[in-house]
Amino acid sequence: MSPGRRPERDLDLTRLGSALLAGAAWMLFGAATHAHVSSLVHWRTILVAILSLTALRIVPVALSLAGSGLRRPTVLFVGWFGPRGLPSVVFALIASEELARHPGARTSSPRSQRRSCSASSPTD
């Protein structure tokens, strides 16, 4: 390697080129499958999929937080922005490992957690 060259700069062109090619591949894939998929999928299916990924997700979160003492804006915030699917499991495993690693660590009670969450959320 010559004295004035930086390896990370040499990789910039490679990274940009691979990102461009990946984008082009996905664009070609979408163009190729659009005609086939659009004939199989109805507008109602798309509507249910979009609602499931957005608004319908809030309902089970609200049910699971019922009785927690959290206010409605807090529940809506958690339902909308909370982890989805596999990240929920991963976050639970990380928390479990951290709690097991520090057995003497002081944890807050559910009552103090409710107060801190309620205090940080906007008012109704």
VMD Tcl script that builds the backbone (N, CA, C; Angstrom):
set m [mol new atoms 372]
animate dup $m
set s [atomselect $m all]
$s set {name element resname resid chain x y z} {
  {N N MET 1 A 0.856 -1.166 0.000}
  {CA C MET 1 A 0.000 0.000 0.000}
  {C C MET 1 A 0.900 1.225 0.000}
  {N N SER 2 A 0.528 2.201 -0.789}
  {CA C SER 2 A 1.329 3.424 -0.859}
  {C C SER 2 A 1.095 4.256 0.398}
  {N N PRO 3 A 2.069 5.104 0.787}
  {CA C PRO 3 A 1.972 5.824 2.053}
  {C C PRO 3 A 0.791 6.783 2.157}
  {N N GLY 4 A 0.299 7.353 1.067}
  {CA C GLY 4 A -0.770 8.349 1.137}
  {C C GLY 4 A -2.171 7.784 1.038}
  {N N ARG 5 A -2.323 6.493 0.897}
  {CA C ARG 5 A -3.653 5.899 0.692}
  {C C ARG 5 A -4.295 5.499 2.000}
  {N N ARG 6 A -5.607 5.681 2.076}
  {CA C ARG 6 A -6.362 5.257 3.247}
  {C C ARG 6 A -7.282 4.121 2.833}
  {N N PRO 7 A -7.215 2.970 3.518}
  {CA C PRO 7 A -8.044 1.814 3.123}
  {C C PRO 7 A -9.536 2.100 3.190}
  {N N GLU 8 A -9.984 2.876 4.184}
  {CA C GLU 8 A -11.426 3.130 4.293}
  {C C GLU 8 A -11.944 3.970 3.134}
  {N N ARG 9 A -11.095 4.813 2.576}
  {CA C ARG 9 A -11.505 5.622 1.429}
  {C C ARG 9 A -11.581 4.764 0.169}
  {N N ASP 10 A -10.694 3.782 0.089}
  {CA C ASP 10 A -10.725 2.879 -1.059}
  {C C ASP 10 A -12.025 2.084 -1.109}
  {N N LEU 11 A -12.608 1.835 0.039}
  {CA C LEU 11 A -13.841 1.040 0.089}
  {C C LEU 11 A -15.090 1.859 -0.190}
  {N N ASP 12 A -14.990 3.178 -0.179}
  {CA C ASP 12 A -16.164 4.022 -0.416}
  {C C ASP 12 A -16.810 3.737 -1.767}
  {N N LEU 13 A -16.001 3.634 -2.813}
  {CA C LEU 13 A -16.545 3.354 -4.142}
  {C C LEU 13 A -17.211 1.984 -4.174}
  {N N THR 14 A -16.624 1.025 -3.498}
  {CA C THR 14 A -17.204 -0.319 -3.443}
  {C C THR 14 A -18.548 -0.294 -2.729}
  {N N ARG 15 A -18.613 0.405 -1.605}
  {CA C ARG 15 A -19.873 0.497 -0.859}
  {C C ARG 15 A -20.958 1.196 -1.676}
  {N N LEU 16 A -20.611 2.302 -2.301}
  {CA C LEU 16 A -21.584 3.032 -3.105}
  {C C LEU 16 A -22.046 2.214 -4.305}
  {N N GLY 17 A -21.125 1.544 -4.950}
  {CA C GLY 17 A -21.476 0.704 -6.099}
  {C C GLY 17 A -22.383 -0.444 -5.710}
  {N N SER 18 A -22.094 -1.081 -4.567}
  {CA C SER 18 A -22.937 -2.202 -4.142}
  {C C SER 18 A -24.327 -1.722 -3.741}
  {N N ALA 19 A -24.415 -0.549 -3.116}
  {CA C ALA 19 A -25.734 -0.005 -2.763}
  {C C ALA 19 A -26.533 0.321 -4.021}
  {N N LEU 20 A -25.873 0.882 -5.022}
  {CA C LEU 20 A -26.546 1.208 -6.277}
  {C C LEU 20 A -27.040 -0.058 -6.974}
  {N N LEU 21 A -26.199 -1.086 -7.029}
  {CA C LEU 21 A -26.597 -2.340 -7.670}
  {C C LEU 21 A -27.709 -3.043 -6.890}
  {N N ALA 22 A -27.658 -2.976 -5.566}
  {CA C ALA 22 A -28.721 -3.589 -4.768}
  {C C ALA 22 A -30.051 -2.881 -5.021}
  {N N GLY 23 A -30.016 -1.560 -5.077}
  {CA C GLY 23 A -31.241 -0.810 -5.380}
  {C C GLY 23 A -31.791 -1.145 -6.752}
  {N N ALA 24 A -30.903 -1.276 -7.729}
  {CA C ALA 24 A -31.331 -1.624 -9.091}
  {C C ALA 24 A -31.923 -3.024 -9.120}
  {N N ALA 25 A -31.345 -3.948 -8.373}
  {CA C ALA 25 A -31.868 -5.324 -8.341}
  {C C ALA 25 A -33.273 -5.350 -7.746}
  {N N TRP 26 A -33.494 -4.602 -6.661}
  {CA C TRP 26 A -34.826 -4.560 -6.067}
  {C C TRP 26 A -35.831 -3.874 -6.986}
  {N N MET 27 A -35.387 -2.879 -7.715}
  {CA C MET 27 A -36.273 -2.206 -8.660}
  {C C MET 27 A -36.684 -3.161 -9.787}
  {N N LEU 28 A -35.726 -3.911 -10.308}
  {CA C LEU 28 A -36.039 -4.896 -11.344}
  {C C LEU 28 A -36.966 -5.985 -10.810}
  {N N PHE 29 A -36.715 -6.437 -9.586}
  {CA C PHE 29 A -37.569 -7.456 -8.972}
  {C C PHE 29 A -39.001 -6.944 -8.837}
  {N N GLY 30 A -39.148 -5.702 -8.370}
  {CA C GLY 30 A -40.478 -5.118 -8.226}
  {C C GLY 30 A -41.176 -4.969 -9.560}
  {N N ALA 31 A -40.432 -4.540 -10.575}
  {CA C ALA 31 A -41.028 -4.374 -11.905}
  {C C ALA 31 A -41.440 -5.723 -12.485}
  {N N ALA 32 A -40.637 -6.742 -12.251}
  {CA C ALA 32 A -40.933 -8.068 -12.808}
  {C C ALA 32 A -42.114 -8.736 -12.110}
  {N N THR 33 A -42.273 -8.507 -10.822}
  {CA C THR 33 A -43.338 -9.186 -10.090}
  {C C THR 33 A -44.622 -8.376 -9.987}
  {N N HIS 34 A -44.581 -7.112 -10.342}
  {CA C HIS 34 A -45.755 -6.252 -10.184}
  {C C HIS 34 A -46.979 -6.791 -10.922}
  {N N ALA 35 A -46.822 -7.146 -12.163}
  {CA C ALA 35 A -47.965 -7.606 -12.964}
  {C C ALA 35 A -48.569 -8.883 -12.381}
  {N N HIS 36 A -47.724 -9.809 -11.965}
  {CA C HIS 36 A -48.214 -11.074 -11.423}
  {C C HIS 36 A -48.894 -10.863 -10.073}
  {N N VAL 37 A -48.260 -10.121 -9.187}
  {CA C VAL 37 A -48.799 -9.920 -7.843}
  {C C VAL 37 A -50.057 -9.055 -7.878}
  {N N SER 38 A -50.079 -8.042 -8.711}
  {CA C SER 38 A -51.248 -7.163 -8.745}
  {C C SER 38 A -52.502 -7.890 -9.216}
  {N N SER 39 A -52.345 -8.941 -10.005}
  {CA C SER 39 A -53.523 -9.701 -10.421}
  {C C SER 39 A -54.016 -10.632 -9.311}
  {N N LEU 40 A -53.176 -10.933 -8.323}
  {CA C LEU 40 A -53.559 -11.836 -7.236}
  {C C LEU 40 A -54.085 -11.105 -6.000}
  {N N VAL 41 A -53.685 -9.870 -5.818}
  {CA C VAL 41 A -54.000 -9.138 -4.593}
  {C C VAL 41 A -55.106 -8.130 -4.864}
  {N N HIS 42 A -56.110 -8.141 -3.984}
  {CA C HIS 42 A -57.217 -7.201 -4.093}
  {C C HIS 42 A -56.978 -6.011 -3.165}
  {N N TRP 43 A -57.701 -4.927 -3.383}
  {CA C TRP 43 A -57.504 -3.731 -2.581}
  {C C TRP 43 A -57.833 -3.981 -1.116}
  {N N ARG 44 A -58.782 -4.886 -0.833}
  {CA C ARG 44 A -59.126 -5.188 0.555}
  {C C ARG 44 A -57.965 -5.866 1.285}
  {N N THR 45 A -57.244 -6.711 0.566}
  {CA C THR 45 A -56.079 -7.380 1.160}
  {C C THR 45 A -55.012 -6.358 1.523}
  {N N ILE 46 A -54.777 -5.416 0.647}
  {CA C ILE 46 A -53.787 -4.372 0.902}
  {C C ILE 46 A -54.229 -3.501 2.079}
  {N N LEU 47 A -55.510 -3.174 2.148}
  {CA C LEU 47 A -56.032 -2.370 3.248}
  {C C LEU 47 A -55.838 -3.081 4.585}
  {N N VAL 48 A -56.169 -4.363 4.642}
  {CA C VAL 48 A -55.993 -5.121 5.886}
  {C C VAL 48 A -54.516 -5.199 6.263}
  {N N ALA 49 A -53.640 -5.383 5.293}
  {CA C ALA 49 A -52.201 -5.440 5.578}
  {C C ALA 49 A -51.701 -4.117 6.143}
  {N N ILE 50 A -52.116 -3.018 5.543}
  {CA C ILE 50 A -51.684 -1.699 6.031}
  {C C ILE 50 A -52.245 -1.428 7.422}
  {N N LEU 51 A -53.526 -1.746 7.641}
  {CA C LEU 51 A -54.112 -1.550 8.972}
  {C C LEU 51 A -53.447 -2.439 10.017}
  {N N SER 52 A -53.091 -3.662 9.641}
  {CA C SER 52 A -52.426 -4.576 10.577}
  {C C SER 52 A -51.060 -4.062 10.985}
  {N N LEU 53 A -50.381 -3.432 10.070}
  {CA C LEU 53 A -49.057 -2.903 10.384}
  {C C LEU 53 A -49.096 -1.584 11.133}
  {N N THR 54 A -50.254 -0.936 11.155}
  {CA C THR 54 A -50.339 0.379 11.795}
  {C C THR 54 A -51.385 0.381 12.904}
  {N N ALA 55 A -52.599 0.697 12.591}
  {CA C ALA 55 A -53.634 0.956 13.592}
  {C C ALA 55 A -54.052 -0.292 14.376}
  {N N LEU 56 A -54.205 -1.436 13.720}
  {CA C LEU 56 A -54.681 -2.632 14.416}
  {C C LEU 56 A -53.683 -3.146 15.444}
  {N N ARG 57 A -52.437 -2.750 15.346}
  {CA C ARG 57 A -51.422 -3.168 16.298}
  {C C ARG 57 A -51.649 -2.518 17.659}
  {N N ILE 58 A -52.272 -1.376 17.679}
  {CA C ILE 58 A -52.490 -0.649 18.928}
  {C C ILE 58 A -53.480 -1.391 19.831}
  {N N VAL 59 A -54.444 -2.099 19.258}
  {CA C VAL 59 A -55.484 -2.762 20.048}
  {C C VAL 59 A -54.896 -3.798 21.019}
  {N N PRO 60 A -54.075 -4.761 20.575}
  {CA C PRO 60 A -53.531 -5.716 21.552}
  {C C PRO 60 A -52.597 -5.065 22.570}
  {N N VAL 61 A -51.882 -4.033 22.157}
  {CA C VAL 61 A -51.016 -3.320 23.107}
  {C C VAL 61 A -51.879 -2.650 24.167}
  {N N ALA 62 A -52.962 -2.010 23.756}
  {CA C ALA 62 A -53.856 -1.356 24.715}
  {C C ALA 62 A -54.475 -2.388 25.667}
  {N N LEU 63 A -54.856 -3.542 25.139}
  {CA C LEU 63 A -55.413 -4.593 25.997}
  {C C LEU 63 A -54.372 -5.109 26.988}
  {N N SER 64 A -53.136 -5.268 26.535}
  {CA C SER 64 A -52.101 -5.776 27.435}
  {C C SER 64 A -51.713 -4.760 28.501}
  {N N LEU 65 A -51.907 -3.480 28.220}
  {CA C LEU 65 A -51.575 -2.436 29.191}
  {C C LEU 65 A -52.782 -2.010 30.035}
  {N N ALA 66 A -53.927 -2.644 29.811}
  {CA C ALA 66 A -55.119 -2.313 30.604}
  {C C ALA 66 A -54.837 -2.617 32.068}
  {N N GLY 67 A -55.182 -1.705 32.918}
  {CA C GLY 67 A -54.953 -1.882 34.345}
  {C C GLY 67 A -53.554 -1.496 34.797}
  {N N SER 68 A -52.721 -1.037 33.880}
  {CA C SER 68 A -51.362 -0.649 34.254}
  {C C SER 68 A -51.307 0.750 34.850}
  {N N GLY 69 A -52.368 1.504 34.693}
  {CA C GLY 69 A -52.391 2.860 35.220}
  {C C GLY 69 A -51.832 3.893 34.258}
  {N N LEU 70 A -51.410 3.456 33.075}
  {CA C LEU 70 A -50.882 4.403 32.090}
  {C C LEU 70 A -52.037 5.168 31.452}
  {N N ARG 71 A -51.785 6.423 31.137}
  {CA C ARG 71 A -52.811 7.243 30.499}
  {C C ARG 71 A -52.908 6.899 29.009}
  {N N ARG 72 A -54.010 7.276 28.407}
  {CA C ARG 72 A -54.288 6.965 27.009}
  {C C ARG 72 A -53.176 7.420 26.059}
  {N N PRO 73 A -52.638 8.647 26.170}
  {CA C PRO 73 A -51.566 9.041 25.254}
  {C C PRO 73 A -50.318 8.157 25.367}
  {N N THR 74 A -50.028 7.693 26.583}
  {CA C THR 74 A -48.871 6.816 26.776}
  {C C THR 74 A -49.111 5.467 26.102}
  {N N VAL 75 A -50.298 4.923 26.277}
  {CA C VAL 75 A -50.636 3.635 25.656}
  {C C VAL 75 A -50.584 3.750 24.131}
  {N N LEU 76 A -51.127 4.836 23.584}
  {CA C LEU 76 A -51.083 5.039 22.134}
  {C C LEU 76 A -49.639 5.171 21.639}
  {N N PHE 77 A -48.811 5.867 22.407}
  {CA C PHE 77 A -47.405 6.019 22.033}
  {C C PHE 77 A -46.706 4.668 22.009}
  {N N VAL 78 A -46.896 3.870 23.043}
  {CA C VAL 78 A -46.269 2.547 23.107}
  {C C VAL 78 A -46.808 1.664 21.986}
  {N N GLY 79 A -48.107 1.737 21.718}
  {CA C GLY 79 A -48.689 0.931 20.650}
  {C C GLY 79 A -48.167 1.299 19.279}
  {N N TRP 80 A -47.936 2.569 19.051}
  {CA C TRP 80 A -47.494 3.018 17.736}
  {C C TRP 80 A -45.998 2.839 17.532}
  {N N PHE 81 A -45.194 3.217 18.539}
  {CA C PHE 81 A -43.748 3.242 18.376}
  {C C PHE 81 A -43.024 2.073 19.023}
  {N N GLY 82 A -43.729 1.226 19.758}
  {CA C GLY 82 A -43.074 0.131 20.465}
  {C C GLY 82 A -42.467 -0.888 19.521}
  {N N PRO 83 A -41.615 -1.769 20.061}
  {CA C PRO 83 A -40.986 -2.787 19.209}
  {C C PRO 83 A -42.030 -3.732 18.628}
  {N N ARG 84 A -41.743 -4.241 17.460}
  {CA C ARG 84 A -42.684 -5.116 16.767}
  {C C ARG 84 A -42.050 -6.474 16.504}
  {N N GLY 85 A -42.793 -7.523 16.722}
  {CA C GLY 85 A -42.374 -8.874 16.369}
  {C C GLY 85 A -41.110 -9.329 17.066}
  {N N LEU 86 A -40.152 -9.781 16.292}
  {CA C LEU 86 A -38.924 -10.349 16.811}
  {C C LEU 86 A -38.134 -9.384 17.683}
  {N N PRO 87 A -38.064 -8.087 17.362}
  {CA C PRO 87 A -37.339 -7.191 18.280}
  {C C PRO 87 A -37.887 -7.217 19.702}
  {N N SER 88 A -39.168 -7.450 19.880}
  {CA C SER 88 A -39.730 -7.543 21.220}
  {C C SER 88 A -39.081 -8.689 21.987}
  {N N VAL 89 A -38.917 -9.823 21.317}
  {CA C VAL 89 A -38.294 -10.983 21.946}
  {C C VAL 89 A -36.826 -10.698 22.238}
  {N N VAL 90 A -36.135 -10.086 21.291}
  {CA C VAL 90 A -34.719 -9.767 21.478}
  {C C VAL 90 A -34.539 -8.799 22.641}
  {N N PHE 91 A -35.365 -7.751 22.722}
  {CA C PHE 91 A -35.263 -6.803 23.822}
  {C C PHE 91 A -35.533 -7.485 25.161}
  {N N ALA 92 A -36.490 -8.394 25.185}
  {CA C ALA 92 A -36.779 -9.118 26.426}
  {C C ALA 92 A -35.591 -9.989 26.837}
  {N N LEU 93 A -34.948 -10.639 25.878}
  {CA C LEU 93 A -33.770 -11.459 26.192}
  {C C LEU 93 A -32.612 -10.605 26.691}
  {N N ILE 94 A -32.400 -9.456 26.061}
  {CA C ILE 94 A -31.333 -8.555 26.510}
  {C C ILE 94 A -31.608 -8.085 27.935}
  {N N ALA 95 A -32.836 -7.688 28.207}
  {CA C ALA 95 A -33.193 -7.241 29.554}
  {C C ALA 95 A -33.015 -8.367 30.564}
  {N N SER 96 A -33.422 -9.572 30.183}
  {CA C SER 96 A -33.290 -10.723 31.071}
  {C C SER 96 A -31.825 -11.006 31.390}
  {N N GLU 97 A -30.970 -10.952 30.376}
  {CA C GLU 97 A -29.541 -11.187 30.593}
  {C C GLU 97 A -28.926 -10.109 31.475}
  {N N GLU 98 A -29.302 -8.859 31.247}
  {CA C GLU 98 A -28.766 -7.769 32.059}
  {C C GLU 98 A -29.207 -7.891 33.511}
  {N N LEU 99 A -30.452 -8.249 33.734}
  {CA C LEU 99 A -30.945 -8.403 35.099}
  {C C LEU 99 A -30.270 -9.587 35.781}
  {N N ALA 100 A -30.007 -10.668 35.032}
  {CA C ALA 100 A -29.325 -11.832 35.603}
  {C C ALA 100 A -27.858 -11.513 35.906}
  {N N ARG 101 A -27.251 -10.660 35.122}
  {CA C ARG 101 A -25.849 -10.300 35.310}
  {C C ARG 101 A -25.650 -9.438 36.548}
  {N N HIS 102 A -26.665 -8.667 36.919}
  {CA C HIS 102 A -26.588 -7.779 38.078}
  {C C HIS 102 A -27.683 -8.142 39.069}
  {N N PRO 103 A -27.540 -9.266 39.793}
  {CA C PRO 103 A -28.632 -9.709 40.660}
  {C C PRO 103 A -28.908 -8.755 41.817}
  {N N GLY 104 A -27.927 -7.984 42.262}
  {CA C GLY 104 A -28.136 -7.075 43.377}
  {C C GLY 104 A -28.614 -5.708 42.950}
  {N N ALA 105 A -28.817 -5.520 41.654}
  {CA C ALA 105 A -29.234 -4.203 41.158}
  {C C ALA 105 A -30.631 -3.882 41.655}
  {N N ARG 106 A -30.826 -2.644 41.993}
  {CA C ARG 106 A -32.132 -2.210 42.485}
  {C C ARG 106 A -33.053 -1.969 41.303}
  {N N THR 107 A -34.184 -2.592 41.321}
  {CA C THR 107 A -35.171 -2.364 40.269}
  {C C THR 107 A -36.331 -1.599 40.863}
  {N N SER 108 A -37.004 -0.853 40.042}
  {CA C SER 108 A -38.129 -0.069 40.527}
  {C C SER 108 A -39.383 -0.921 40.565}
  {N N SER 109 A -40.291 -0.536 41.410}
  {CA C SER 109 A -41.546 -1.265 41.529}
  {C C SER 109 A -42.465 -0.878 40.376}
  {N N PRO 110 A -43.452 -1.719 40.056}
  {CA C PRO 110 A -44.402 -1.359 38.992}
  {C C PRO 110 A -45.107 -0.030 39.264}
  {N N ARG 111 A -45.356 0.279 40.543}
  {CA C ARG 111 A -46.029 1.525 40.871}
  {C C ARG 111 A -45.164 2.723 40.485}
  {N N SER 112 A -43.858 2.680 40.791}
  {CA C SER 112 A -42.996 3.807 40.434}
  {C C SER 112 A -42.797 3.875 38.926}
  {N N GLN 113 A -42.805 2.727 38.253}
  {CA C GLN 113 A -42.696 2.741 36.792}
  {C C GLN 113 A -43.927 3.404 36.188}
  {N N ARG 114 A -45.092 3.116 36.737}
  {CA C ARG 114 A -46.310 3.731 36.212}
  {C C ARG 114 A -46.266 5.232 36.410}
  {N N ARG 115 A -45.802 5.663 37.582}
  {CA C ARG 115 A -45.734 7.096 37.838}
  {C C ARG 115 A -44.754 7.772 36.893}
  {N N SER 116 A -43.591 7.153 36.659}
  {CA C SER 116 A -42.603 7.794 35.790}
  {C C SER 116 A -43.071 7.816 34.351}
  {N N CYS 117 A -43.738 6.759 33.890}
  {CA C CYS 117 A -44.253 6.752 32.514}
  {C C CYS 117 A -45.380 7.760 32.355}
  {N N SER 118 A -46.247 7.841 33.347}
  {CA C SER 118 A -47.362 8.772 33.265}
  {C C SER 118 A -46.884 10.213 33.305}
  {N N ALA 119 A -45.862 10.461 34.102}
  {CA C ALA 119 A -45.371 11.827 34.234}
  {C C ALA 119 A -44.688 12.299 32.961}
  {N N SER 120 A -44.113 11.347 32.195}
  {CA C SER 120 A -43.385 11.760 30.993}
  {C C SER 120 A -44.266 11.867 29.755}
  {N N SER 121 A -45.516 11.425 29.860}
  {CA C SER 121 A -46.388 11.486 28.692}
  {C C SER 121 A -47.163 12.792 28.668}
  {N N PRO 122 A -47.592 13.207 27.483}
  {CA C PRO 122 A -48.391 14.438 27.394}
  {C C PRO 122 A -49.753 14.256 28.038}
  {N N THR 123 A -50.384 15.343 28.363}
  {CA C THR 123 A -51.700 15.267 29.010}
  {C C THR 123 A -52.775 14.951 27.994}
  {N N ASP 124 A -53.901 14.475 28.495}
  {CA C ASP 124 A -55.043 14.132 27.607}
  {C C ASP 124 A -55.602 15.331 26.923}
}
mol reanalyze $m
mol bondsrecalc $m
mol representation Tube
mol addrep $m
